[in-house]
Amino acid sequence: MEGGGKAPVSEEHGETSAKAAAAALEVASASGGRSRAASRGLGVLDLILRFVAVIGTVGSAIAMGTTNQTLPFFTQFLRFKAQYDDLPTLTFFVVVNSIVAAYLVLSIPLSIVHVIRSRAKYSRLVLVFFDAAMLALVTSAASAATAIVYLAHKGNARANWFAICQQFDAFCERMSGSLIGSFAAMALLVLLVVLSAAALARR
């Protein structure tokens, strides 16, 4: 009689354990699905930011690389002309923005892979490294170009550097405008590094 009384308890305990295991498996599956969806969302955002950063850097390089102005004078033998390659700093700015734009274009396929394979790890590490390197490059170029643009607008009386923007106004306006895309690319690269770090932290 005693043995017959213990059997139902054992069966009930087994059913409870099975239900708990099934519930735990369901919760883990749902959690994994949400994690994959979040990682895929980060990948899509990374891809969009790279496209926008390409537009910013290409726009800056083109705007600065086509900047020039010739002052009109009454005589054809005397002309004053200003163009970006008169200053090595502005040439550096154009070259760096071109390099960063090329890198961003090459990194887009890898970003697409991260959308498809959200759990990729080593390729994200590669992107973090090169994104940080490109961020350092574009920051140095934009900062140096900003200093030149400031001098062009304000001049420096102690060094006898005149504010050329009083004469070359169109040249200076185009130079100033070309900095916008470069600084936007800087902000986007910072976001890209943060997104990659966040995706790696979810691994």
Disulfide bonds with the S-S distance in Angstrom:
Cys165-Cys172 1.89
